[in-house]
Amino acid sequence: IGFNFKTPIIKVYLNKNTYDSIIINEDTGDIKLPKEFSFKTINISASTGDISCHASGCEYTKIDLSTGNIQLTGINSNIIELNTSTGNVTLNDIISSNIKLNSSTGKTSLTNVLTSELISNASTGDIVLNNVIGSKFVIERSTGDILFNKSDAQELYIKTDTGDVCGTLLSDKIFKYDTDTGDVDLPNVMSGGSCTITTDTGDIKISIES
């Protein structure tokens, strides 16, 4: 006698509306929130699985994930906080006052993001910023490249132990840098916002988009 059970799937149907909050706790499985819904707060905690969120958490969006990928698309949230141990983090078309991204291992990618403050910390993994605009960026990596593509902030604090810092910014900066082993190629300007870059092993190459 044998029994075979497929992985169970739970679908929750709600009316299109703005709800106060949604709280999800899960051990193993994927979580998807469609764009038709809006919540004041979103709080998701999961162990293993991918999380795809298209619903806005107007005040606060928090996701804690041990193993798996996190994807946020079309989100408008005052505060976004994402924590993951192993997995990629992807943000597309985001408006937020404060974004905090913490991960151990995995790539972080941001595209078309408008924020006042971006803080991103990771042990191992690259971070790519495509058209990310803000007031202050604080980005730290132990091992991984930090790549800018037409992105900018008034203040930038960039640090990576093993990895390159390169790409294009949108406005002049007063650059300060420190590297132990690596080539440095920075614009020769003495005006604009501040940009501090620190690496141990890695090249620094930044240009200003004309």
GROMACS elastic network, one bead per residue, 0.5 to 0.9 nm:
[ bonds ]
;  ai    aj funct       b0    kb
    5     8     6  0.80506   500
    6     9     6  0.89686   500
    7    29     6  0.86374   500
    8    29     6  0.89971   500
    9    29     6  0.85001   500
   14    17     6  0.80518   500
   14    37     6  0.84106   500
   15    37     6  0.83827   500
   16    36     6  0.63151   500
   16    37     6  0.59592   500
   16    38     6  0.82964   500
   17    36     6  0.81177   500
   17    37     6  0.62294   500
   17    38     6  0.66770   500
   17    39     6  0.84678   500
   18    21     6  0.89221   500
   18    37     6  0.65636   500
   18    39     6  0.54358   500
   18    40     6  0.75114   500
   19    22     6  0.77045   500
   19    37     6  0.80229   500
   19    38     6  0.63230   500
   19    40     6  0.64998   500
   19    41     6  0.85411   500
   20    38     6  0.86449   500
   20    39     6  0.54951   500
   20    40     6  0.50021   500
   20    41     6  0.66426   500
   21    38     6  0.88821   500
   21    39     6  0.53286   500
   21    40     6  0.54989   500
   21    42     6  0.58893   500
   21    43     6  0.78901   500
   21    57     6  0.81261   500
   22    39     6  0.68754   500
   22    40     6  0.83830   500
   22    41     6  0.65145   500
   22    42     6  0.51908   500
   22    43     6  0.62906   500
   22    44     6  0.80716   500
   23    41     6  0.84297   500
   23    42     6  0.63238   500
   23    44     6  0.58262   500
   23    45     6  0.81552   500
   24    31     6  0.88452   500
   24    42     6  0.84547   500
   24    43     6  0.64463   500
   24    45     6  0.61858   500
   24    46     6  0.79032   500
   25    43     6  0.85980   500
   25    44     6  0.61225   500
   25    46     6  0.57926   500
   25    47     6  0.87809   500
   26    29     6  0.72210   500
   26    30     6  0.89341   500
   26    31     6  0.87404   500
   26    44     6  0.82067   500
   26    45     6  0.63901   500
   26    47     6  0.66131   500
   26    48     6  0.82077   500
   26    49     6  0.89927   500
   27    45     6  0.84432   500
   27    46     6  0.54438   500
   27    48     6  0.61643   500
   27    49     6  0.82418   500
   28    46     6  0.71030   500
   28    47     6  0.60232   500
   28    49     6  0.57767   500
   29    46     6  0.82659   500
   29    47     6  0.84210   500
   29    48     6  0.62860   500
   29    50     6  0.71303   500
   29    51     6  0.88112   500
   30    48     6  0.79446   500
   30    51     6  0.57597   500
   30    52     6  0.79993   500
   30    68     6  0.87938   500
   31    44     6  0.89874   500
   31    46     6  0.89062   500
   31    49     6  0.74491   500
   31    50     6  0.63974   500
   31    52     6  0.62201   500
   31    53     6  0.79532   500
   32    50     6  0.84046   500
   32    51     6  0.59941   500
   32    53     6  0.57918   500
   32    54     6  0.79413   500
   33    36     6  0.85599   500
   33    37     6  0.76418   500
   33    51     6  0.83691   500
   33    52     6  0.63900   500
   33    54     6  0.57313   500
   33    55     6  0.57586   500
   34    37     6  0.63519   500
   34    52     6  0.82910   500
   34    53     6  0.65650   500
   34    54     6  0.50507   500
   34    55     6  0.55770   500
   35    38     6  0.76091   500
   35    53     6  0.76689   500
   35    56     6  0.73872   500
   35    73     6  0.85038   500
   35    74     6  0.76615   500
   35    75     6  0.85206   500
   36    54     6  0.80320   500
   36    55     6  0.66577   500
   37    54     6  0.81916   500
   37    55     6  0.52438   500
   37    56     6  0.71250   500
   38    41     6  0.87647   500
   38    55     6  0.53979   500
   38    57     6  0.61832   500
   38    58     6  0.73762   500
   39    42     6  0.65025   500
   39    55     6  0.73686   500
   39    56     6  0.61430   500
   39    58     6  0.62917   500
   39    59     6  0.82704   500
   39    60     6  0.89079   500
   40    56     6  0.78557   500
   40    59     6  0.52999   500
   40    60     6  0.67864   500
   40    61     6  0.85398   500
   40    77     6  0.85832   500
   41    56     6  0.83693   500
   41    58     6  0.64929   500
   41    59     6  0.57193   500
   41    61     6  0.57821   500
   41    62     6  0.80944   500
   41    77     6  0.86756   500
   42    55     6  0.87823   500
   42    56     6  0.80674   500
   42    57     6  0.54249   500
   42    58     6  0.86603   500
   42    59     6  0.85708   500
   42    60     6  0.62819   500
   42    62     6  0.60441   500
   42    63     6  0.79056   500
   43    60     6  0.80983   500
   43    61     6  0.61707   500
   43    63     6  0.59402   500
   43    64     6  0.82502   500
   44    51     6  0.89225   500
   44    61     6  0.84376   500
   44    62     6  0.63196   500
   44    64     6  0.62142   500
   44    65     6  0.81018   500
   45    62     6  0.84036   500
   45    63     6  0.59449   500
   45    65     6  0.60341   500
   45    66     6  0.87707   500
   46    49     6  0.73191   500
   46    51     6  0.87712   500
   46    63     6  0.81266   500
   46    64     6  0.63045   500
   46    66     6  0.67474   500
   46    67     6  0.83793   500
   47    64     6  0.82239   500
   47    65     6  0.55620   500
   47    67     6  0.61422   500
   47    68     6  0.81748   500
   48    65     6  0.70268   500
   48    66     6  0.61269   500
   48    68     6  0.58241   500
   49    65     6  0.80088   500
   49    66     6  0.84883   500
   49    67     6  0.64135   500
   49    69     6  0.71713   500
   50    65     6  0.85571   500
   50    67     6  0.80155   500
   50    70     6  0.60355   500
   50    71     6  0.81169   500
   50    87     6  0.86947   500
   51    63     6  0.86497   500
   51    65     6  0.84261   500
   51    68     6  0.74941   500
   51    69     6  0.62221   500
   51    71     6  0.62295   500
   51    72     6  0.83910   500
   52    69     6  0.82185   500
   52    70     6  0.60756   500
   52    72     6  0.61060   500
   52    73     6  0.80340   500
   53    56     6  0.80669   500
   53    70     6  0.80185   500
   53    71     6  0.62316   500
   53    73     6  0.65325   500
   53    74     6  0.86905   500
   53    75     6  0.80689   500
   54    71     6  0.84000   500
   54    72     6  0.59743   500
   54    73     6  0.50921   500
   54    74     6  0.59014   500
   54    75     6  0.62420   500
   55    72     6  0.85027   500
   55    73     6  0.81666   500
   55    74     6  0.76400   500
   55    75     6  0.64033   500
   55    76     6  0.85039   500
   56    59     6  0.87988   500
   56    60     6  0.89452   500
   56    61     6  0.78894   500
   56    74     6  0.75926   500
   56    76     6  0.53518   500
   56    77     6  0.61125   500
   57    60     6  0.54858   500
   57    61     6  0.52795   500
   57    62     6  0.88931   500
   57    75     6  0.74030   500
   57    76     6  0.67808   500
   57    77     6  0.51507   500
   57    78     6  0.78918   500
   57    79     6  0.85169   500
   57    80     6  0.85619   500
   58    61     6  0.77714   500
   58    75     6  0.85295   500
   58    76     6  0.61097   500
   58    78     6  0.60453   500
   58    79     6  0.82475   500
   59    76     6  0.87313   500
   59    77     6  0.54982   500
   59    79     6  0.62804   500
   59    80     6  0.87302   500
   60    77     6  0.59982   500
   60    78     6  0.59563   500
   60    80     6  0.60840   500
   60    81     6  0.80403   500
   61    77     6  0.65981   500
   61    78     6  0.80681   500
   61    79     6  0.61503   500
   61    81     6  0.62321   500
   61    82     6  0.81464   500
   62    79     6  0.81540   500
   62    80     6  0.59762   500
   62    82     6  0.58233   500
   62    83     6  0.81334   500
   63    70     6  0.83187   500
   63    80     6  0.84256   500
   63    81     6  0.64510   500
   63    83     6  0.62186   500
   63    84     6  0.81875   500
   64    81     6  0.83994   500
   64    82     6  0.61304   500
   64    84     6  0.60042   500
   64    85     6  0.89027   500
   65    68     6  0.68027   500
   65    69     6  0.82144   500
   65    70     6  0.80575   500
   65    82     6  0.81018   500
   65    83     6  0.61566   500
   65    85     6  0.68408   500
   65    86     6  0.82867   500
   65    87     6  0.86679   500
   66    83     6  0.80269   500
   66    84     6  0.52556   500
   66    86     6  0.62515   500
   66    87     6  0.81195   500
   67    84     6  0.68550   500
   67    85     6  0.60471   500
   67    87     6  0.58991   500
   68    84     6  0.77236   500
   68    85     6  0.82819   500
   68    86     6  0.62406   500
   68    88     6  0.71537   500
   69    84     6  0.81948   500
   69    86     6  0.78968   500
   69    89     6  0.59173   500
   69    90     6  0.80057   500
   69   106     6  0.86613   500
   70    82     6  0.81511   500
   70    84     6  0.82021   500
   70    87     6  0.74274   500
   70    88     6  0.63308   500
   70    90     6  0.62422   500
   70    91     6  0.83987   500
   71    88     6  0.82158   500
   71    89     6  0.59819   500
   71    91     6  0.59543   500
   71    92     6  0.80203   500
   72    75     6  0.65931   500
   72    89     6  0.82954   500
   72    90     6  0.63024   500
   72    92     6  0.62836   500
   72    93     6  0.83597   500
   72    94     6  0.78488   500
   73    90     6  0.82337   500
   73    91     6  0.59897   500
   73    93     6  0.58310   500
   73    94     6  0.67191   500
   74    91     6  0.85075   500
   74    92     6  0.64216   500
   74    94     6  0.55648   500
   74    95     6  0.80658   500
   75    91     6  0.86943   500
   75    92     6  0.81142   500
   75    93     6  0.68191   500
   75    94     6  0.50049   500
   75    95     6  0.64168   500
   75    96     6  0.80378   500
   76    93     6  0.87416   500
   76    94     6  0.60370   500
   76    96     6  0.59869   500
   77    80     6  0.64722   500
   77    94     6  0.81089   500
   77    95     6  0.65304   500
   77    96     6  0.51108   500
   77    97     6  0.75360   500
   77    98     6  0.86158   500
   78    95     6  0.78724   500
   78    97     6  0.50803   500
   78    98     6  0.64455   500
   78    99     6  0.85559   500
   79    96     6  0.60807   500
   79    97     6  0.60802   500
   79    99     6  0.60189   500
   79   100     6  0.81020   500
   80    96     6  0.69766   500
   80    97     6  0.83136   500
   80    98     6  0.62650   500
   80   100     6  0.62110   500
   80   101     6  0.82127   500
   81    98     6  0.82778   500
   81    99     6  0.59889   500
   81   101     6  0.60276   500
   81   102     6  0.81044   500
   82    89     6  0.82886   500
   82    99     6  0.82185   500
   82   100     6  0.63148   500
   82   102     6  0.62556   500
   82   103     6  0.81686   500
   83   100     6  0.83111   500
   83   101     6  0.61353   500
   83   103     6  0.57626   500
   83   104     6  0.88454   500
   84    87     6  0.66557   500
   84    88     6  0.83421   500
   84    89     6  0.82420   500
   84   101     6  0.84029   500
   84   102     6  0.63976   500
   84   104     6  0.67845   500
   84   105     6  0.81601   500
   84   106     6  0.86872   500
   85   102     6  0.82052   500
   85   103     6  0.52362   500
   85   105     6  0.61309   500
   85   106     6  0.80984   500
   86   103     6  0.70487   500
   86   104     6  0.61035   500
   86   106     6  0.58934   500
   87   103     6  0.79301   500
   87   104     6  0.83504   500
   87   105     6  0.63260   500
   87   107     6  0.72233   500
   87   108     6  0.89331   500
   88   103     6  0.86123   500
   88   105     6  0.78899   500
   88   108     6  0.58000   500
   88   109     6  0.80346   500
   88   125     6  0.87128   500
   89   101     6  0.83594   500
   89   103     6  0.85090   500
   89   106     6  0.73380   500
   89   107     6  0.63451   500
   89   109     6  0.62999   500
   89   110     6  0.83697   500
   90   107     6  0.82531   500
   90   108     6  0.59048   500
   90   110     6  0.59575   500
   90   111     6  0.81942   500
   91    94     6  0.66981   500
   91   108     6  0.82424   500
   91   109     6  0.62994   500
   91   111     6  0.62596   500
   91   112     6  0.82726   500
   91   113     6  0.75907   500
   92   109     6  0.83225   500
   92   110     6  0.60226   500
   92   112     6  0.59479   500
   92   113     6  0.67314   500
   93   110     6  0.84637   500
   93   111     6  0.63982   500
   93   113     6  0.55496   500
   93   114     6  0.81301   500
   94   110     6  0.86864   500
   94   111     6  0.80589   500
   94   112     6  0.65861   500
   94   114     6  0.62483   500
   94   115     6  0.80454   500
   95   112     6  0.87268   500
   95   113     6  0.60164   500
   95   115     6  0.60067   500
   96    99     6  0.66563   500
   96   113     6  0.80102   500
   96   114     6  0.64245   500
   96   116     6  0.72392   500
   96   117     6  0.85049   500
   97   114     6  0.79934   500
   97   117     6  0.63810   500
   97   118     6  0.85888   500
   97   134     6  0.88554   500
   98   115     6  0.62367   500
   98   116     6  0.60165   500
   98   118     6  0.61623   500
   98   119     6  0.81301   500
   99   115     6  0.72119   500
   99   116     6  0.82947   500
   99   117     6  0.62490   500
   99   119     6  0.62134   500
   99   120     6  0.80910   500
  100   117     6  0.83630   500
  100   118     6  0.61398   500
  100   120     6  0.58810   500
  100   121     6  0.82852   500
  101   108     6  0.86339   500
  101   118     6  0.80449   500
  101   119     6  0.62307   500
  101   121     6  0.62804   500
  101   122     6  0.81218   500
  102   119     6  0.83390   500
  102   120     6  0.59241   500
  102   122     6  0.58138   500
  102   123     6  0.89670   500
  103   106     6  0.70033   500
  103   107     6  0.89124   500
  103   108     6  0.87865   500
  103   120     6  0.82934   500
  103   121     6  0.64670   500
  103   123     6  0.68801   500
  103   124     6  0.81714   500
  103   125     6  0.86754   500
  104   121     6  0.82623   500
  104   122     6  0.51396   500
  104   124     6  0.60538   500
  104   125     6  0.79903   500
  105   122     6  0.68571   500
  105   123     6  0.61303   500
  105   125     6  0.57368   500
  106   122     6  0.80972   500
  106   123     6  0.86400   500
  106   124     6  0.64262   500
  106   126     6  0.73418   500
  106   127     6  0.89609   500
  107   124     6  0.80834   500
  107   126     6  0.50032   500
  107   127     6  0.59137   500
  107   128     6  0.81642   500
  107   144     6  0.87057   500
  108   120     6  0.89055   500
  108   125     6  0.72366   500
  108   126     6  0.62635   500
  108   128     6  0.63617   500
  108   129     6  0.85589   500
  109   126     6  0.82718   500
  109   127     6  0.57027   500
  109   129     6  0.61916   500
  109   130     6  0.79234   500
  110   113     6  0.65999   500
  110   127     6  0.79674   500
  110   128     6  0.62312   500
  110   130     6  0.60200   500
  110   131     6  0.80552   500
  110   132     6  0.69540   500
  111   128     6  0.82961   500
  111   129     6  0.62100   500
  111   131     6  0.58623   500
  111   132     6  0.63532   500
  112   129     6  0.85230   500
  112   130     6  0.63784   500
  112   132     6  0.55548   500
  112   133     6  0.79983   500
  113   129     6  0.86360   500
  113   130     6  0.80778   500
  113   131     6  0.66461   500
  113   133     6  0.63133   500
  113   134     6  0.82823   500
  114   131     6  0.85184   500
  114   132     6  0.60260   500
  114   133     6  0.50593   500
  114   134     6  0.59461   500
  115   118     6  0.68132   500
  115   132     6  0.78699   500
  115   133     6  0.63608   500
  115   135     6  0.71999   500
  115   136     6  0.85436   500
  116   133     6  0.80400   500
  116   136     6  0.63219   500
  116   137     6  0.85023   500
  116   153     6  0.85708   500
  117   134     6  0.61845   500
  117   135     6  0.59396   500
  117   137     6  0.59071   500
  117   138     6  0.80065   500
  117   153     6  0.88511   500
  118   134     6  0.74338   500
  118   135     6  0.83817   500
  118   136     6  0.63415   500
  118   138     6  0.61864   500
  118   139     6  0.77923   500
  119   136     6  0.83873   500
  119   137     6  0.60410   500
  119   139     6  0.58556   500
  119   140     6  0.83442   500
  120   127     6  0.87375   500
  120   137     6  0.81833   500
  120   138     6  0.63713   500
  120   140     6  0.63139   500
  120   141     6  0.83286   500
  121   138     6  0.83065   500
  121   139     6  0.60673   500
  121   141     6  0.60562   500
  121   142     6  0.86936   500
  122   125     6  0.68126   500
  122   126     6  0.87341   500
  122   139     6  0.86231   500
  122   140     6  0.65607   500
  122   141     6  0.51299   500
  122   142     6  0.67586   500
  122   143     6  0.81800   500
  122   144     6  0.86219   500
  123   140     6  0.83894   500
  123   141     6  0.56162   500
  123   143     6  0.61033   500
  123   144     6  0.80429   500
  124   141     6  0.67095   500
  124   142     6  0.60368   500
  124   144     6  0.57563   500
  125   141     6  0.74482   500
  125   142     6  0.83589   500
  125   143     6  0.62944   500
  125   145     6  0.72384   500
  126   141     6  0.79902   500
  126   143     6  0.78278   500
  126   146     6  0.59482   500
  126   147     6  0.77810   500
  126   163     6  0.83840   500
  127   139     6  0.87709   500
  127   141     6  0.87125   500
  127   144     6  0.74637   500
  127   145     6  0.64265   500
  127   146     6  0.51205   500
  127   147     6  0.62339   500
  127   148     6  0.86244   500
  128   145     6  0.82266   500
  128   146     6  0.62491   500
  128   148     6  0.61394   500
  128   149     6  0.76802   500
  129   132     6  0.58118   500
  129   146     6  0.81892   500
  129   147     6  0.62034   500
  129   149     6  0.59232   500
  129   150     6  0.80314   500
  129   151     6  0.64982   500
  130   147     6  0.85476   500
  130   148     6  0.64156   500
  130   150     6  0.62048   500
  130   151     6  0.61186   500
  131   148     6  0.82612   500
  131   149     6  0.62862   500
  131   150     6  0.51521   500
  131   152     6  0.78551   500
  132   148     6  0.84972   500
  132   149     6  0.82051   500
  132   150     6  0.74191   500
  132   152     6  0.64874   500
  132   153     6  0.83677   500
  133   150     6  0.87523   500
  133   151     6  0.56503   500
  133   152     6  0.51367   500
  133   153     6  0.59085   500
  134   137     6  0.71760   500
  134   151     6  0.84725   500
  134   152     6  0.64730   500
  134   154     6  0.72045   500
  134   155     6  0.86840   500
  135   152     6  0.80862   500
  135   155     6  0.62917   500
  135   156     6  0.85305   500
  136   152     6  0.88253   500
  136   153     6  0.54714   500
  136   154     6  0.59626   500
  136   156     6  0.58818   500
  136   157     6  0.80911   500
  137   152     6  0.85975   500
  137   153     6  0.65301   500
  137   154     6  0.83301   500
  137   155     6  0.62982   500
  137   157     6  0.61455   500
  137   158     6  0.78545   500
  138   155     6  0.84088   500
  138   156     6  0.61375   500
  138   158     6  0.61230   500
  138   159     6  0.83815   500
  139   146     6  0.81528   500
  139   156     6  0.80670   500
  139   157     6  0.63173   500
  139   158     6  0.50283   500
  139   159     6  0.63356   500
  139   160     6  0.82702   500
  140   146     6  0.87013   500
  140   157     6  0.82086   500
  140   158     6  0.60288   500
  140   160     6  0.56677   500
  140   161     6  0.85804   500
  141   144     6  0.59912   500
  141   145     6  0.78318   500
  141   146     6  0.80819   500
  141   158     6  0.85634   500
  141   159     6  0.62518   500
  141   161     6  0.65655   500
  141   162     6  0.78893   500
  141   163     6  0.81703   500
  142   159     6  0.82057   500
  142   160     6  0.54277   500
  142   162     6  0.62110   500
  142   163     6  0.81581   500
  143   160     6  0.65305   500
  143   161     6  0.59728   500
  143   163     6  0.59042   500
  144   160     6  0.68855   500
  144   161     6  0.79868   500
  144   162     6  0.61511   500
  144   164     6  0.72966   500
  145   160     6  0.74261   500
  145   162     6  0.77317   500
  145   165     6  0.59546   500
  145   166     6  0.80779   500
  145   202     6  0.84741   500
  146   158     6  0.81238   500
  146   159     6  0.86548   500
  146   160     6  0.77771   500
  146   163     6  0.73606   500
  146   164     6  0.62441   500
  146   166     6  0.65858   500
  146   167     6  0.84524   500
  147   164     6  0.79256   500
  147   165     6  0.59677   500
  147   166     6  0.52137   500
  147   167     6  0.54703   500
  147   168     6  0.83484   500
  148   151     6  0.58602   500
  148   152     6  0.82798   500
  148   165     6  0.81131   500
  148   166     6  0.63099   500
  148   168     6  0.54863   500
  148   169     6  0.68086   500
  148   206     6  0.83806   500
  149   152     6  0.88920   500
  149   166     6  0.87946   500
  149   167     6  0.55270   500
  149   168     6  0.51107   500
  149   169     6  0.69258   500
  150   167     6  0.77558   500
  150   168     6  0.52183   500
  150   169     6  0.52129   500
  150   170     6  0.58506   500
  150   208     6  0.84750   500
  150   209     6  0.67202   500
  151   167     6  0.87781   500
  151   168     6  0.68218   500
  151   169     6  0.51916   500
  151   170     6  0.61958   500
  152   155     6  0.85644   500
  152   156     6  0.82618   500
  152   168     6  0.84748   500
  152   169     6  0.52821   500
  152   170     6  0.56342   500
  152   171     6  0.70993   500
  153   156     6  0.63409   500
  153   169     6  0.84801   500
  153   170     6  0.85983   500
  153   171     6  0.85810   500
  153   193     6  0.78242   500
  153   194     6  0.88527   500
  153   195     6  0.89214   500
  154   171     6  0.88002   500
  154   173     6  0.82829   500
  154   192     6  0.78858   500
  154   194     6  0.65895   500
  154   195     6  0.82305   500
  155   173     6  0.87647   500
  155   193     6  0.58567   500
  155   194     6  0.50298   500
  155   195     6  0.59840   500
  155   196     6  0.83547   500
  156   193     6  0.82606   500
  156   194     6  0.62734   500
  156   196     6  0.61466   500
  156   197     6  0.80662   500
  157   194     6  0.83107   500
  157   195     6  0.60666   500
  157   197     6  0.62350   500
  157   198     6  0.83717   500
  158   165     6  0.80915   500
  158   195     6  0.77181   500
  158   196     6  0.60453   500
  158   198     6  0.62479   500
  158   199     6  0.84447   500
  159   165     6  0.85293   500
  159   196     6  0.82389   500
  159   197     6  0.58138   500
  159   199     6  0.58291   500
  159   200     6  0.88266   500
  160   163     6  0.59890   500
  160   164     6  0.75945   500
  160   165     6  0.79431   500
  160   197     6  0.84175   500
  160   198     6  0.64768   500
  160   199     6  0.50261   500
  160   200     6  0.70397   500
  160   201     6  0.82723   500
  160   202     6  0.82064   500
  161   198     6  0.79013   500
  161   199     6  0.51981   500
  161   201     6  0.62127   500
  161   202     6  0.78264   500
  162   199     6  0.68895   500
  162   200     6  0.61083   500
  162   202     6  0.59772   500
  163   199     6  0.73432   500
  163   200     6  0.81310   500
  163   201     6  0.63338   500
  163   203     6  0.73451   500
  164   182     6  0.84886   500
  164   199     6  0.77070   500
  164   201     6  0.78065   500
  164   204     6  0.59481   500
  164   205     6  0.80283   500
  165   197     6  0.79364   500
  165   198     6  0.89471   500
  165   199     6  0.81560   500
  165   202     6  0.73713   500
  165   203     6  0.63172   500
  165   205     6  0.62927   500
  165   206     6  0.75328   500
  166   203     6  0.77064   500
  166   204     6  0.57380   500
  166   206     6  0.50807   500
  166   207     6  0.81164   500
  167   205     6  0.66600   500
  167   206     6  0.51760   500
  167   207     6  0.64448   500
  167   208     6  0.86401   500
  168   205     6  0.87703   500
  168   206     6  0.57425   500
  168   208     6  0.54716   500
  168   209     6  0.57924   500
  169   172     6  0.78806   500
  169   173     6  0.88491   500
  169   206     6  0.72824   500
  169   207     6  0.63390   500
  169   209     6  0.58518   500
  170   207     6  0.86483   500
  170   208     6  0.55885   500
  170   209     6  0.51435   500
  170   210     6  0.74553   500
  171   192     6  0.71468   500
  171   193     6  0.81597   500
  171   208     6  0.61362   500
  171   209     6  0.73289   500
  171   210     6  0.85739   500
  172   187     6  0.82133   500
  172   189     6  0.67474   500
  172   190     6  0.79747   500
  172   191     6  0.62193   500
  172   193     6  0.69264   500
  172   194     6  0.89076   500
  172   208     6  0.66489   500
  173   187     6  0.84247   500
  173   189     6  0.68657   500
  173   190     6  0.69649   500
  173   191     6  0.57667   500
  173   194     6  0.54466   500
  173   195     6  0.60831   500
  173   208     6  0.88306   500
  174   188     6  0.89899   500
  174   189     6  0.66605   500
  174   190     6  0.52571   500
  174   191     6  0.54863   500
  174   192     6  0.59266   500
  174   193     6  0.59621   500
  174   195     6  0.60367   500
  174   196     6  0.83686   500
  175   186     6  0.77389   500
  175   187     6  0.83447   500
  175   188     6  0.87959   500
  175   189     6  0.80609   500
  175   190     6  0.78449   500
  175   193     6  0.86067   500
  175   194     6  0.62325   500
  175   196     6  0.59639   500
  175   197     6  0.77202   500
  176   194     6  0.78359   500
  176   195     6  0.62033   500
  176   197     6  0.62755   500
  176   198     6  0.84515   500
  177   184     6  0.86731   500
  177   195     6  0.82298   500
  177   196     6  0.56777   500
  177   198     6  0.56241   500
  177   199     6  0.81951   500
  177   204     6  0.85626   500
  178   196     6  0.83848   500
  178   197     6  0.64658   500
  178   199     6  0.63400   500
  178   200     6  0.80357   500
  179   182     6  0.63846   500
  179   183     6  0.83745   500
  179   184     6  0.83309   500
  179   197     6  0.82857   500
  179   198     6  0.58534   500
  179   200     6  0.52687   500
  179   201     6  0.69460   500
  179   202     6  0.75093   500
  179   203     6  0.80835   500
  179   204     6  0.83469   500
  180   198     6  0.89640   500
  180   199     6  0.68898   500
  180   201     6  0.61944   500
  180   202     6  0.82823   500
  181   199     6  0.80660   500
  181   200     6  0.61767   500
  181   202     6  0.63472   500
  181   203     6  0.77419   500
  182   199     6  0.81857   500
  182   200     6  0.79100   500
  182   201     6  0.59091   500
  182   204     6  0.71654   500
  183   202     6  0.73515   500
  183   204     6  0.61929   500
  183   205     6  0.78711   500
  184   203     6  0.59206   500
  184   205     6  0.58984   500
  184   206     6  0.86632   500
  185   203     6  0.82234   500
  185   204     6  0.60692   500
  185   206     6  0.64694   500
  185   207     6  0.82147   500
  186   189     6  0.86861   500
  186   204     6  0.74516   500
  186   205     6  0.58609   500
  186   206     6  0.52850   500
  186   207     6  0.64670   500
  187   205     6  0.89344   500
  187   206     6  0.70490   500
  187   207     6  0.60679   500
  187   208     6  0.72232   500
  189   192     6  0.84018   500
  191   194     6  0.85861   500
  197   204     6  0.79830   500
  198   204     6  0.88525   500
  199   202     6  0.61082   500
  199   203     6  0.78562   500
  199   204     6  0.80925   500
